[in-house]
Amino acid sequence: MTEASLSDLAPSHAAPAGWGDYLALLKPRVMSLVVFTGLTGLVCADTPMNPLMAAIAVLCIAVGAGASGALNMAYDGDIDALMRRTRGRPVAAGRIKAGDAAAFGVVLSGFSVMLMGLAVNLLAAGLLLFTIVFYAVIYTMGLKRRTPQNIVIGGAAGALPPVIGWAAASGHAPLNAWLLFAIIFMWTPPHFWALALNTGEDYANAGVPMMPVAKGAKSTRLQILIYSLILVPLATAPVFTRLGHMLYAAVAFGGGAAFLILAVRLWRSQAGERAEPGADGLYAVKPGAREARDLFAYSILYLTLLFAALLAEHAGGLIR
């Protein structure tokens, strides 16, 4: 869709962009999770690091994540304008031009990667650059509008921050760093598809082949269960590689059991099958879809607790 047609979709009374709109381009909620997992990777490396260099590394991860968000919104402004969940975004609403958002993202990308390379190390900078390119080009431009596997493959970008953090601290990326990557990678499909079961109409209207649109709700629920059955045992692996200790074990086993219960519950439900008459709110719960909402909400808590346990154990010196 052209920039002209995009402006036609935006409200004619859209206010001029303010600092809050540029902040929104960075997707701060997504950025906060990226910073948290990146910091966890940095601390789990158990490598002494100058506090200033550590702060710079985390800043670069945050800015790189924000740059990815800005580039994503610049390219997806046309479909964002068609979906209730995203139509208020700065580009979709016409408050920021797509070209300006893209320029903003490119500048932030260059700044974050160059600073990481100059102040920290080249491996971390290279991984950060790969993450930005993968999300903005491979996922946003190449996969999102073409395949229902978009979020599966594209999830690699969101899974890389702990590897970047680990590389920033130690200069290398060992198996345990990639184990953290694998946990986030396998967590992404059940987390995102649980939300998509409730917002499938948006994706259908925008022509995005998200899994519930392309394969149907029943198939999506089954795939959520399959990924959950892989994720939960995988999330216990750090206990056996000595990356995690007793606190992590309690979260991984106890929290994982709860995750599986919710996944089975969702699989047996009717989530995503039909809309409730008169329930047109953005997050209105459809018949049988409470199970999808519950798994989506719990998945955020589950991943947060896993990484918080690792962060507490390594920062507190509980790992020997």
Contacts in CASP RR format, 6 or more apart in sequence:
PFRMAT RR
TARGET T0000
AUTHOR 0000-0000-0000
METHOD contacts of the structure
MODEL  1
MTEASLSDLAPSHAAPAGWGDYLALLKPRVMSLVVFTGLTGLVCADTPMN
PLMAAIAVLCIAVGAGASGALNMAYDGDIDALMRRTRGRPVAAGRIKAGD
AAAFGVVLSGFSVMLMGLAVNLLAAGLLLFTIVFYAVIYTMGLKRRTPQN
IVIGGAAGALPPVIGWAAASGHAPLNAWLLFAIIFMWTPPHFWALALNTG
EDYANAGVPMMPVAKGAKSTRLQILIYSLILVPLATAPVFTRLGHMLYAA
VAFGGGAAFLILAVRLWRSQAGERAEPGADGLYAVKPGAREARDLFAYSI
LYLTLLFAALLAEHAGGLIR
1 78 0 8 1.000
1 79 0 8 1.000
3 97 0 8 1.000
3 98 0 8 1.000
3 99 0 8 1.000
5 78 0 8 1.000
6 77 0 8 1.000
6 78 0 8 1.000
6 81 0 8 1.000
6 91 0 8 1.000
6 92 0 8 1.000
6 94 0 8 1.000
6 98 0 8 1.000
7 94 0 8 1.000
9 78 0 8 1.000
9 81 0 8 1.000
9 82 0 8 1.000
9 92 0 8 1.000
10 81 0 8 1.000
10 92 0 8 1.000
10 93 0 8 1.000
10 94 0 8 1.000
10 95 0 8 1.000
11 93 0 8 1.000
11 94 0 8 1.000
14 93 0 8 1.000
14 94 0 8 1.000
14 95 0 8 1.000
15 95 0 8 1.000
16 95 0 8 1.000
17 90 0 8 1.000
17 95 0 8 1.000
17 96 0 8 1.000
17 100 0 8 1.000
18 95 0 8 1.000
21 90 0 8 1.000
21 95 0 8 1.000
21 96 0 8 1.000
22 90 0 8 1.000
22 96 0 8 1.000
22 104 0 8 1.000
24 89 0 8 1.000
24 90 0 8 1.000
25 66 0 8 1.000
25 69 0 8 1.000
25 70 0 8 1.000
25 73 0 8 1.000
25 90 0 8 1.000
25 91 0 8 1.000
25 96 0 8 1.000
25 101 0 8 1.000
25 104 0 8 1.000
25 105 0 8 1.000
26 65 0 8 1.000
26 66 0 8 1.000
26 67 0 8 1.000
26 69 0 8 1.000
26 70 0 8 1.000
27 65 0 8 1.000
27 66 0 8 1.000
27 69 0 8 1.000
27 72 0 8 1.000
27 73 0 8 1.000
30 65 0 8 1.000
30 66 0 8 1.000
30 69 0 8 1.000
31 62 0 8 1.000
31 65 0 8 1.000
31 66 0 8 1.000
33 303 0 8 1.000
33 304 0 8 1.000
34 61 0 8 1.000
34 62 0 8 1.000
34 65 0 8 1.000
34 158 0 8 1.000
34 161 0 8 1.000
35 58 0 8 1.000
35 61 0 8 1.000
35 62 0 8 1.000
35 65 0 8 1.000
35 161 0 8 1.000
36 304 0 8 1.000
36 307 0 8 1.000
37 161 0 8 1.000
37 162 0 8 1.000
37 180 0 8 1.000
37 184 0 8 1.000
37 307 0 8 1.000
38 58 0 8 1.000
38 61 0 8 1.000
38 161 0 8 1.000
38 162 0 8 1.000
38 164 0 8 1.000
38 165 0 8 1.000
39 58 0 8 1.000
39 165 0 8 1.000
39 311 0 8 1.000
40 162 0 8 1.000
40 180 0 8 1.000
40 307 0 8 1.000
40 310 0 8 1.000
40 311 0 8 1.000
41 161 0 8 1.000
41 162 0 8 1.000
41 163 0 8 1.000
41 165 0 8 1.000
41 166 0 8 1.000
41 169 0 8 1.000
41 177 0 8 1.000
41 180 0 8 1.000
41 310 0 8 1.000
42 49 0 8 1.000
42 54 0 8 1.000
42 57 0 8 1.000
42 58 0 8 1.000
42 165 0 8 1.000
42 166 0 8 1.000
42 168 0 8 1.000
42 169 0 8 1.000
43 169 0 8 1.000
43 310 0 8 1.000
43 311 0 8 1.000
43 314 0 8 1.000
43 315 0 8 1.000
44 162 0 8 1.000
44 166 0 8 1.000
44 176 0 8 1.000
44 177 0 8 1.000
44 180 0 8 1.000
44 243 0 8 1.000
44 310 0 8 1.000
44 311 0 8 1.000
44 314 0 8 1.000
45 165 0 8 1.000
45 166 0 8 1.000
45 169 0 8 1.000
45 170 0 8 1.000
45 177 0 8 1.000
46 314 0 8 1.000
46 319 0 8 1.000
47 169 0 8 1.000
47 170 0 8 1.000
49 57 0 8 1.000
49 168 0 8 1.000
49 169 0 8 1.000
53 119 0 8 1.000
53 120 0 8 1.000
53 168 0 8 1.000
54 168 0 8 1.000
54 169 0 8 1.000
56 115 0 8 1.000
56 116 0 8 1.000
56 119 0 8 1.000
56 120 0 8 1.000
57 116 0 8 1.000
57 119 0 8 1.000
57 120 0 8 1.000
57 124 0 8 1.000
57 164 0 8 1.000
57 165 0 8 1.000
57 168 0 8 1.000
57 169 0 8 1.000
58 165 0 8 1.000
59 112 0 8 1.000
59 115 0 8 1.000
60 112 0 8 1.000
60 113 0 8 1.000
60 115 0 8 1.000
60 116 0 8 1.000
60 119 0 8 1.000
60 120 0 8 1.000
60 124 0 8 1.000
60 125 0 8 1.000
60 128 0 8 1.000
60 168 0 8 1.000
61 112 0 8 1.000
61 128 0 8 1.000
61 161 0 8 1.000
61 164 0 8 1.000
61 165 0 8 1.000
61 168 0 8 1.000
63 108 0 8 1.000
63 111 0 8 1.000
63 112 0 8 1.000
64 108 0 8 1.000
64 109 0 8 1.000
64 112 0 8 1.000
64 113 0 8 1.000
64 128 0 8 1.000
64 131 0 8 1.000
64 132 0 8 1.000
65 161 0 8 1.000
66 105 0 8 1.000
66 108 0 8 1.000
67 105 0 8 1.000
67 106 0 8 1.000
67 107 0 8 1.000
67 108 0 8 1.000
67 109 0 8 1.000
67 110 0 8 1.000
67 112 0 8 1.000
67 132 0 8 1.000
68 109 0 8 1.000
68 131 0 8 1.000
68 132 0 8 1.000
68 135 0 8 1.000
68 136 0 8 1.000
68 157 0 8 1.000
69 105 0 8 1.000
69 135 0 8 1.000
69 136 0 8 1.000
70 101 0 8 1.000
70 102 0 8 1.000
70 104 0 8 1.000
70 105 0 8 1.000
70 108 0 8 1.000
71 101 0 8 1.000
71 102 0 8 1.000
71 105 0 8 1.000
71 106 0 8 1.000
71 109 0 8 1.000
71 132 0 8 1.000
71 135 0 8 1.000
71 136 0 8 1.000
71 140 0 8 1.000
72 135 0 8 1.000
72 136 0 8 1.000
72 140 0 8 1.000
73 80 0 8 1.000
73 89 0 8 1.000
73 90 0 8 1.000
73 91 0 8 1.000
73 92 0 8 1.000
73 101 0 8 1.000
74 91 0 8 1.000
74 98 0 8 1.000
74 99 0 8 1.000
74 101 0 8 1.000
74 102 0 8 1.000
74 105 0 8 1.000
75 98 0 8 1.000
75 102 0 8 1.000
75 136 0 8 1.000
75 140 0 8 1.000
75 141 0 8 1.000
76 86 0 8 1.000
76 91 0 8 1.000
76 140 0 8 1.000
76 144 0 8 1.000
77 89 0 8 1.000
77 91 0 8 1.000
77 92 0 8 1.000
77 98 0 8 1.000
78 92 0 8 1.000
79 86 0 8 1.000
79 145 0 8 1.000
79 206 0 8 1.000
79 207 0 8 1.000
79 208 0 8 1.000
80 86 0 8 1.000
80 87 0 8 1.000
80 88 0 8 1.000
80 89 0 8 1.000
80 91 0 8 1.000
80 92 0 8 1.000
81 87 0 8 1.000
81 92 0 8 1.000
81 93 0 8 1.000
82 202 0 8 1.000
82 205 0 8 1.000
82 206 0 8 1.000
83 199 0 8 1.000
83 202 0 8 1.000
83 203 0 8 1.000
83 205 0 8 1.000
83 206 0 8 1.000
84 199 0 8 1.000
84 202 0 8 1.000
84 281 0 8 1.000
84 282 0 8 1.000
85 199 0 8 1.000
85 202 0 8 1.000
85 282 0 8 1.000
86 92 0 8 1.000
86 202 0 8 1.000
87 93 0 8 1.000
90 96 0 8 1.000
90 101 0 8 1.000
91 97 0 8 1.000
91 98 0 8 1.000
91 101 0 8 1.000
109 129 0 8 1.000
109 132 0 8 1.000
109 136 0 8 1.000
112 128 0 8 1.000
112 132 0 8 1.000
113 125 0 8 1.000
113 126 0 8 1.000
113 128 0 8 1.000
113 129 0 8 1.000
113 132 0 8 1.000
114 125 0 8 1.000
116 124 0 8 1.000
116 125 0 8 1.000
116 126 0 8 1.000
116 128 0 8 1.000
116 168 0 8 1.000
117 124 0 8 1.000
117 125 0 8 1.000
117 126 0 8 1.000
120 168 0 8 1.000
121 167 0 8 1.000
121 168 0 8 1.000
121 171 0 8 1.000
123 167 0 8 1.000
123 171 0 8 1.000
123 172 0 8 1.000
123 173 0 8 1.000
124 164 0 8 1.000
124 165 0 8 1.000
124 167 0 8 1.000
124 168 0 8 1.000
124 171 0 8 1.000
127 160 0 8 1.000
127 163 0 8 1.000
127 164 0 8 1.000
127 167 0 8 1.000
127 173 0 8 1.000
128 164 0 8 1.000
130 160 0 8 1.000
131 157 0 8 1.000
131 158 0 8 1.000
131 160 0 8 1.000
131 161 0 8 1.000
131 164 0 8 1.000
132 157 0 8 1.000
134 154 0 8 1.000
134 156 0 8 1.000
134 157 0 8 1.000
134 160 0 8 1.000
135 154 0 8 1.000
135 157 0 8 1.000
135 158 0 8 1.000
138 153 0 8 1.000
138 154 0 8 1.000
138 157 0 8 1.000
139 150 0 8 1.000
139 153 0 8 1.000
139 154 0 8 1.000
139 155 0 8 1.000
139 157 0 8 1.000
143 149 0 8 1.000
143 150 0 8 1.000
143 153 0 8 1.000
143 154 0 8 1.000
144 150 0 8 1.000
144 208 0 8 1.000
145 207 0 8 1.000
145 208 0 8 1.000
145 209 0 8 1.000
146 209 0 8 1.000
147 153 0 8 1.000
147 209 0 8 1.000
148 209 0 8 1.000
148 210 0 8 1.000
148 211 0 8 1.000
148 213 0 8 1.000
148 214 0 8 1.000
148 215 0 8 1.000
150 208 0 8 1.000
150 209 0 8 1.000
150 210 0 8 1.000
151 188 0 8 1.000
151 189 0 8 1.000
151 192 0 8 1.000
151 193 0 8 1.000
151 210 0 8 1.000
151 211 0 8 1.000
152 188 0 8 1.000
152 189 0 8 1.000
154 188 0 8 1.000
155 184 0 8 1.000
155 185 0 8 1.000
155 188 0 8 1.000
156 181 0 8 1.000
156 185 0 8 1.000
158 184 0 8 1.000
158 188 0 8 1.000
159 180 0 8 1.000
159 181 0 8 1.000
159 182 0 8 1.000
159 183 0 8 1.000
159 184 0 8 1.000
159 185 0 8 1.000
159 188 0 8 1.000
160 181 0 8 1.000
162 177 0 8 1.000
162 180 0 8 1.000
162 181 0 8 1.000
162 184 0 8 1.000
162 307 0 8 1.000
163 173 0 8 1.000
163 177 0 8 1.000
163 178 0 8 1.000
163 180 0 8 1.000
163 181 0 8 1.000
166 173 0 8 1.000
166 174 0 8 1.000
166 176 0 8 1.000
166 177 0 8 1.000
166 180 0 8 1.000
167 173 0 8 1.000
167 177 0 8 1.000
175 241 0 8 1.000
176 238 0 8 1.000
176 241 0 8 1.000
176 243 0 8 1.000
179 237 0 8 1.000
179 238 0 8 1.000
179 241 0 8 1.000
179 243 0 8 1.000
180 238 0 8 1.000
180 243 0 8 1.000
180 307 0 8 1.000
180 310 0 8 1.000
182 234 0 8 1.000
183 231 0 8 1.000
183 234 0 8 1.000
183 235 0 8 1.000
183 303 0 8 1.000
183 306 0 8 1.000
184 303 0 8 1.000
186 227 0 8 1.000
186 230 0 8 1.000
186 231 0 8 1.000
186 234 0 8 1.000
187 231 0 8 1.000
187 235 0 8 1.000
187 299 0 8 1.000
187 302 0 8 1.000
187 303 0 8 1.000
189 223 0 8 1.000
189 224 0 8 1.000
189 227 0 8 1.000
190 224 0 8 1.000
190 227 0 8 1.000
190 228 0 8 1.000
190 231 0 8 1.000
190 263 0 8 1.000
190 295 0 8 1.000
190 299 0 8 1.000
191 296 0 8 1.000
191 299 0 8 1.000
191 300 0 8 1.000
191 303 0 8 1.000
193 210 0 8 1.000
193 211 0 8 1.000
193 212 0 8 1.000
193 220 0 8 1.000
193 223 0 8 1.000
193 224 0 8 1.000
194 224 0 8 1.000
194 266 0 8 1.000
194 292 0 8 1.000
194 293 0 8 1.000
194 295 0 8 1.000
194 296 0 8 1.000
194 299 0 8 1.000
195 292 0 8 1.000
195 296 0 8 1.000
196 203 0 8 1.000
196 210 0 8 1.000
196 211 0 8 1.000
196 212 0 8 1.000
196 220 0 8 1.000
197 212 0 8 1.000
197 217 0 8 1.000
197 220 0 8 1.000
197 221 0 8 1.000
197 271 0 8 1.000
197 272 0 8 1.000
197 289 0 8 1.000
197 292 0 8 1.000
198 271 0 8 1.000
198 272 0 8 1.000
198 283 0 8 1.000
198 285 0 8 1.000
198 286 0 8 1.000
198 289 0 8 1.000
198 292 0 8 1.000
198 293 0 8 1.000
198 296 0 8 1.000
199 282 0 8 1.000
200 210 0 8 1.000
200 212 0 8 1.000
200 213 0 8 1.000
200 272 0 8 1.000
201 275 0 8 1.000
203 209 0 8 1.000
203 210 0 8 1.000
203 212 0 8 1.000
203 213 0 8 1.000
204 213 0 8 1.000
207 213 0 8 1.000
211 219 0 8 1.000
211 220 0 8 1.000
211 223 0 8 1.000
212 220 0 8 1.000
212 272 0 8 1.000
215 223 0 8 1.000
217 270 0 8 1.000
217 271 0 8 1.000
217 272 0 8 1.000
217 273 0 8 1.000
218 273 0 8 1.000
220 272 0 8 1.000
221 266 0 8 1.000
221 267 0 8 1.000
221 269 0 8 1.000
221 271 0 8 1.000
222 267 0 8 1.000
224 263 0 8 1.000
224 266 0 8 1.000
224 267 0 8 1.000
224 295 0 8 1.000
225 263 0 8 1.000
225 264 0 8 1.000
225 266 0 8 1.000
225 267 0 8 1.000
228 259 0 8 1.000
228 260 0 8 1.000
228 263 0 8 1.000
229 260 0 8 1.000
229 263 0 8 1.000
231 259 0 8 1.000
232 256 0 8 1.000
232 257 0 8 1.000
232 259 0 8 1.000
232 260 0 8 1.000
235 252 0 8 1.000
235 256 0 8 1.000
235 306 0 8 1.000
236 249 0 8 1.000
236 252 0 8 1.000
236 253 0 8 1.000
238 244 0 8 1.000
238 248 0 8 1.000
238 252 0 8 1.000
238 310 0 8 1.000
239 245 0 8 1.000
239 248 0 8 1.000
239 249 0 8 1.000
239 252 0 8 1.000
242 319 0 8 1.000
243 310 0 8 1.000
243 319 0 8 1.000
244 309 0 8 1.000
244 310 0 8 1.000
244 313 0 8 1.000
244 319 0 8 1.000
245 313 0 8 1.000
245 318 0 8 1.000
245 319 0 8 1.000
246 318 0 8 1.000
247 309 0 8 1.000
247 312 0 8 1.000
247 313 0 8 1.000
247 318 0 8 1.000
248 306 0 8 1.000
248 309 0 8 1.000
248 310 0 8 1.000
248 313 0 8 1.000
250 309 0 8 1.000
251 305 0 8 1.000
251 306 0 8 1.000
251 309 0 8 1.000
252 306 0 8 1.000
252 309 0 8 1.000
255 302 0 8 1.000
255 305 0 8 1.000
256 302 0 8 1.000
258 298 0 8 1.000
258 302 0 8 1.000
259 295 0 8 1.000
259 298 0 8 1.000
259 299 0 8 1.000
259 302 0 8 1.000
262 291 0 8 1.000
262 294 0 8 1.000
262 295 0 8 1.000
262 298 0 8 1.000
263 295 0 8 1.000
265 291 0 8 1.000
265 294 0 8 1.000
265 295 0 8 1.000
266 291 0 8 1.000
266 292 0 8 1.000
266 294 0 8 1.000
266 295 0 8 1.000
269 288 0 8 1.000
269 289 0 8 1.000
269 290 0 8 1.000
269 291 0 8 1.000
269 292 0 8 1.000
270 287 0 8 1.000
270 288 0 8 1.000
270 289 0 8 1.000
271 286 0 8 1.000
271 288 0 8 1.000
271 289 0 8 1.000
271 290 0 8 1.000
271 291 0 8 1.000
271 292 0 8 1.000
272 286 0 8 1.000
272 288 0 8 1.000
272 289 0 8 1.000
272 292 0 8 1.000
273 286 0 8 1.000
273 287 0 8 1.000
273 288 0 8 1.000
274 286 0 8 1.000
274 287 0 8 1.000
275 286 0 8 1.000
276 284 0 8 1.000
276 285 0 8 1.000
276 286 0 8 1.000
276 287 0 8 1.000
279 285 0 8 1.000
279 286 0 8 1.000
283 293 0 8 1.000
285 293 0 8 1.000
312 318 0 8 1.000
313 319 0 8 1.000
END
